[in-house]
Amino acid sequence: MFSGFPKDALGFFHELSVEQNKDWFLANKARYDAQWVAPMQALLDEVAAKAPLKVGAPKIMRIYRDTRFAKDKTPYKTHIAGRIPTAKGHTFLYAHFGIDEEWLGGGVYFFEPKQLAVWRKTIHGRGGEAIDKLVQKLRKQGFETGGHDDYVRMPKPYKDDHPRAYLLKMKGLTSGYGEVPRGLVHKPGLVKWIVDQGKANAPLFRWLDEHIPRASEG
């Protein structure tokens, strides 16, 4: 059962941001596992068990950074992240905690080319009316529902005056749950809060599962 992240857990990431070396990390790995990995796994497992729609197995992301093509060669992330996939492989929950930011939500961050083609065709047709209403409803409820780094110009062959132009310009669609209530990350009640946000967003996630194909593996 999830009992909350320790109140002093962020100290680990603050120290890691300064050290950023293998010897220090290996010497403190047990601390990382106890303060972050074990609570995160418990959180994801409990949320998955109470999810309002069919989901897959939760997964915790690696702490090791991929530096092959990055200018920043620091080897370790200063956050922990975990994901619960939907039945179709989209995201029911992505949870990110660390010193850089805190974010919880779900959806599809960026559509692959084949997904983007289906998205635009659906938005242009009658099927786009339903997701338009869902997005507007969630925004009125205070959720951060929308795309990321969206196109400025309308993609061809669609016209600028299209009734759902803002959706056609999106490169993906996610819904962020907003700021976690103060102190809740340290309490068991975080599970209920996440599940409640997931229930409110479940119609959007179901729509994505029904209309957008699964992403390719790898």
C-alpha positions as CSV (number, residue, x, y, z in Angstrom):
1,M,0.0,0.0,0.0
2,F,1.2,3.5,-0.8
3,S,1.8,5.5,2.3
4,G,3.4,8.6,0.7
5,F,6.8,9.7,-0.4
6,P,9.1,10.6,2.6
7,K,9.2,14.3,3.4
8,D,12.9,14.4,3.0
9,A,13.0,12.4,-0.3
10,L,13.8,15.4,-2.5
11,G,17.1,15.8,-0.7
12,F,18.3,12.8,-2.7
13,F,17.7,14.5,-6.0
14,H,19.3,17.7,-4.8
15,E,22.4,15.9,-3.8
16,L,22.4,13.9,-7.0
17,S,22.2,17.1,-9.1
18,V,25.5,18.1,-7.5
19,E,27.3,14.8,-7.5
20,Q,26.3,13.2,-10.8
21,N,28.8,10.4,-10.7
22,K,28.5,6.6,-10.6
23,D,30.4,6.1,-7.3
24,W,28.1,8.4,-5.4
25,F,24.9,7.0,-7.0
26,L,25.9,3.4,-6.3
27,A,26.7,4.3,-2.7
28,N,23.2,5.9,-2.4
29,K,21.2,3.6,-4.6
30,A,19.6,1.8,-1.6
31,R,18.4,5.3,-0.5
32,Y,16.9,6.0,-3.9
33,D,15.2,2.6,-4.0
34,A,13.7,3.1,-0.5
35,Q,12.7,6.8,-0.9
36,W,11.5,6.8,-4.5
37,V,11.3,3.5,-6.3
38,A,9.4,1.5,-3.7
39,P,6.8,4.3,-3.0
40,M,6.4,5.0,-6.7
41,Q,5.8,1.3,-7.5
42,A,3.2,1.1,-4.7
43,L,1.5,4.3,-6.0
44,L,1.3,3.0,-9.6
45,D,0.1,-0.4,-8.6
46,E,-2.6,0.9,-6.4
47,V,-3.8,3.5,-8.9
48,A,-3.8,0.9,-11.7
49,A,-5.9,-1.4,-9.5
50,K,-8.5,1.4,-9.0
51,A,-8.4,2.8,-12.5
52,P,-11.8,3.5,-14.1
53,L,-10.8,1.8,-17.4
54,K,-8.7,-1.2,-18.5
55,V,-5.0,-0.5,-18.1
56,G,-1.7,-2.3,-18.6
57,A,1.1,-3.0,-16.2
58,P,2.7,0.0,-14.6
59,K,6.3,0.8,-15.3
60,I,9.0,3.0,-13.6
61,M,11.3,4.9,-16.0
62,R,15.1,4.4,-15.8
63,I,17.0,7.0,-13.8
64,Y,19.8,6.9,-16.4
65,R,19.8,9.6,-19.0
66,D,20.3,8.9,-22.7
67,T,23.2,11.2,-23.4
68,R,24.1,10.0,-26.9
69,F,22.8,13.0,-28.7
70,A,22.5,15.5,-25.8
71,K,24.8,18.4,-25.1
72,D,24.1,17.8,-21.4
73,K,26.2,14.7,-20.5
74,T,25.1,14.4,-16.9
75,P,24.3,10.7,-16.4
76,Y,21.4,10.8,-14.0
77,K,17.9,12.3,-14.1
78,T,17.0,14.4,-11.1
79,H,13.4,13.0,-11.0
80,I,11.5,9.8,-11.0
81,A,8.8,9.0,-13.5
82,G,6.3,6.2,-13.9
83,R,3.6,5.3,-16.4
84,I,0.4,3.3,-16.5
85,P,-0.6,2.5,-20.1
86,T,-4.2,2.2,-21.3
87,A,-5.4,-1.0,-23.0
88,K,-4.3,0.4,-26.4
89,G,-0.8,1.5,-25.2
90,H,-1.6,5.2,-24.7
91,T,-1.2,6.7,-21.3
92,F,-3.7,6.6,-18.5
93,L,-1.2,8.1,-16.0
94,Y,2.3,9.6,-16.3
95,A,3.6,10.7,-12.9
96,H,6.8,12.8,-12.6
97,F,8.3,13.9,-9.3
98,G,11.6,15.7,-8.8
99,I,13.4,19.0,-8.4
100,D,12.9,20.1,-12.0
101,E,9.1,19.8,-12.1
102,E,6.0,17.8,-10.9
103,W,3.5,16.6,-13.5
104,L,0.7,14.1,-13.5
105,G,-1.7,13.4,-16.4
106,G,-2.3,11.2,-19.4
107,G,-3.0,11.0,-23.1
108,V,-0.6,10.9,-26.1
109,Y,2.3,13.4,-25.8
110,F,3.2,13.3,-29.5
111,F,1.4,11.4,-32.3
112,E,3.5,9.2,-34.6
113,P,3.0,10.0,-38.3
114,K,0.4,7.2,-38.7
115,Q,-1.4,8.3,-35.6
116,L,-1.3,12.0,-36.7
117,A,-2.9,11.1,-40.0
118,V,-5.8,9.3,-38.3
119,W,-6.1,12.1,-35.8
120,R,-6.6,14.7,-38.5
121,K,-8.9,12.6,-40.5
122,T,-11.1,12.0,-37.4
123,I,-11.0,15.6,-36.3
124,H,-12.0,16.8,-39.8
125,G,-15.0,14.4,-39.8
126,R,-18.0,14.1,-37.6
127,G,-15.9,12.2,-35.0
128,G,-14.1,15.4,-34.2
129,E,-17.2,16.9,-32.6
130,A,-17.0,14.5,-29.6
131,I,-13.4,15.1,-28.7
132,D,-13.9,18.9,-29.2
133,K,-16.6,18.8,-26.5
134,L,-14.5,16.6,-24.2
135,V,-11.5,19.0,-24.5
136,Q,-13.6,22.0,-23.8
137,K,-15.4,20.4,-20.9
138,L,-12.1,19.3,-19.2
139,R,-10.6,22.8,-19.7
140,K,-13.6,24.3,-18.0
141,Q,-13.1,21.9,-15.1
142,G,-9.5,23.3,-14.8
143,F,-7.5,20.5,-16.5
144,E,-4.5,21.4,-18.6
145,T,-5.9,19.7,-21.7
146,G,-4.3,20.3,-25.1
147,G,-1.2,19.7,-27.3
148,H,2.5,20.5,-27.0
149,D,4.6,22.5,-29.4
150,D,1.6,22.6,-31.8
151,Y,1.7,23.8,-35.4
152,V,1.3,27.5,-35.9
153,R,0.0,27.2,-39.4
154,M,-3.0,25.1,-40.4
155,P,-1.7,21.8,-41.9
156,K,-2.8,21.2,-45.5
157,P,-5.3,20.6,-47.0
158,Y,-7.4,22.0,-44.1
159,K,-8.6,25.7,-44.1
160,D,-7.9,28.3,-41.5
161,D,-11.6,28.7,-40.7
162,H,-12.1,25.1,-39.9
163,P,-14.4,24.8,-36.8
164,R,-11.9,22.6,-35.0
165,A,-8.7,24.3,-36.3
166,Y,-7.1,24.3,-32.8
167,L,-7.4,20.5,-32.7
168,L,-6.0,20.0,-36.3
169,K,-2.9,22.0,-35.3
170,M,-2.1,19.7,-32.3
171,K,0.8,17.3,-32.5
172,G,-0.5,15.3,-29.6
173,L,-3.2,15.4,-26.9
174,T,-2.7,15.2,-23.1
175,S,-4.6,16.3,-20.1
176,G,-2.6,17.4,-17.1
177,Y,-4.2,17.1,-13.6
178,G,-2.7,20.4,-12.3
179,E,-0.9,21.0,-9.1
180,V,-1.1,18.3,-6.5
181,P,-2.7,19.7,-3.3
182,R,0.0,20.8,-0.8
183,G,1.5,18.0,1.2
184,L,-0.5,15.2,-0.5
185,V,2.5,13.6,-2.1
186,H,3.5,12.5,1.4
187,K,0.2,10.9,2.2
188,P,-1.8,7.8,1.2
189,G,-4.6,10.2,0.0
190,L,-2.5,10.9,-3.2
191,V,-3.9,7.6,-4.6
192,K,-7.5,8.8,-4.3
193,W,-6.7,12.2,-5.8
194,I,-5.0,10.7,-8.8
195,V,-7.9,8.2,-9.3
196,D,-10.4,11.0,-9.1
197,Q,-8.6,13.0,-11.8
198,G,-8.3,9.9,-13.9
199,K,-12.1,9.3,-13.6
200,A,-12.8,12.8,-14.8
201,N,-10.4,12.3,-17.8
202,A,-11.5,8.8,-18.5
203,P,-13.8,9.8,-21.4
204,L,-10.8,11.4,-23.2
205,F,-8.6,8.4,-22.7
206,R,-11.3,6.1,-23.9
207,W,-11.8,8.3,-27.0
208,L,-8.1,8.0,-27.8
209,D,-8.1,4.2,-27.4
210,E,-11.1,3.9,-29.7
211,H,-9.9,6.3,-32.4
212,I,-6.1,6.5,-32.3
213,P,-4.0,3.4,-33.2
214,R,-1.4,2.0,-31.0
215,A,2.1,3.5,-31.3
216,S,4.9,1.3,-32.8
217,E,7.1,-0.6,-30.5
218,G,10.7,0.8,-30.0
